[in-house]
């Protein structure tokens, strides 16, 4: 998987759920491992990429991937910039008030 904070967060959640399942004797579910990244080019212009992984034969395999395209319209890039705002807010939001 890419070396990013977003990947580390997804791996930590998978680990925590596995530990919780072992401690409580509840069912284990397949890990949801993914990476998402937005890059601003200007205030109303961003591109994105996303990759989803799953374990296959003891190795992680990319199963779904998306990368913005150079020829995207300015409206699609504006939408990516708006999505990026929510993505960044998820990391910086003050949950205590």
Secondary structure, DSSP 4 states (H G I P E B T S, - for coil): ---SHHHHHHHHHHHHHHHHHHHHTPPP----EEEEEEEEEETTEEEEEEEEEEEETTEEEEEEEEE--TT--HHHHHHHHHHHHHHHHHHH--TT-
